[in-house]
Amino acid sequence: MALAHSRLTTQGQVSVPSKVRQKLGVGPGSVLEWDEDGDRVIVRKAGRYSSEDIHRVLFSRKPRRRSIEEMKAGIRRDVKKRHAGR
C-alpha cells in the first residue's frame, strides 16, 4: 500500500506529502535524491556531502597528512563557503 500520493504539475513539479516529509525528516531547502532500482524510482534525503565535496577537501593541490578532525573541519568549511549565499 502506498504511503501517500502526489500529482505532477504541467511544469513537472511534485509536492512532497507531509507524511513523506516527516518520514524522511526533510523541510524547506532540503535536497532529495532520486535513484533508479530496476523499474522503480526511489526518493531519499540526499547525504550532507557529495563525494566531490569530500574529494576536493581531501586532495588539495598540496597534499599532506591530516587527522580525521582536520578532514571533518575542512569539509564543514568548504560546504559552508559553497552554501553561504543561500
N, C-alpha and C positions, 0 to 999 in steps of 0.2 A: 504494500500500500504506500502511496506517495506521501511524503512529509508535508508538501504544500504544492500549490500550482501558481504559475506566473503566466502573464500574457505578453507577447512580444509586440512592441510598437512598430509603426511604419519606419522609424529610424533605426530599428534593430536593438532598441533598449529593452532591458528587463528589470522589473522591480524585484528585489530580493524579499520574500515574505519574512515577517517578523520571527516566525518560528525558526527559519533557517538562519537568520542573523543571530538570534540568541544561541542556537546550537553551535555556530561557528565562532561566536564571540567577536563579531565584526560590527562596525558602525560607520558613520560618515568618514570618508577618507581612507578606509581600509581597502586593501588590494586583494582581489580574488584571483585565483589561478584556475584555469580551465585545462583539463587534461583528457586525452583520449584513452579509452580502455576497450579495444575491440569496437563493438557497435554502441558503446555507451560513452557519455561525456561526464567527467567528474569535476565538480566545483569544490574548491577548498580555499581556505585562507592561505595566502602566499606567505612564505617564510620571511623573516625580518631582513635577511641579507641574501643577495644573489651570489652565485659562485663567482661572477665577475667582480662584485664588490670585494669579496674576500681575496681573490687573486691579486687585484690591484693593490690592496693594502699590504699583503704579504710579500709580493715580488716587486718592490720598488726598483728604481734604477740602481741604487746602491745596496745590494743585498748584504744583510748581516744577520747574525743570530738574534732572535727576540724571544722573550719569555711569553707564556700564554697571556699574562696580564697585559703586556705591551701590545700583543696582537689584538686582543679584545678592545683595548683603548683606541688603537689605530682604526679599527673597523667602526667604532662608535663615532670618532671624529669625522671620518670620511662620509658616513651616512648623514650625520648632522649637517655637514657642509653641503652635501648634494640636495638635501630637503629643506634647507634654511628658508628659502623663498616661498614655501608652500603654506 
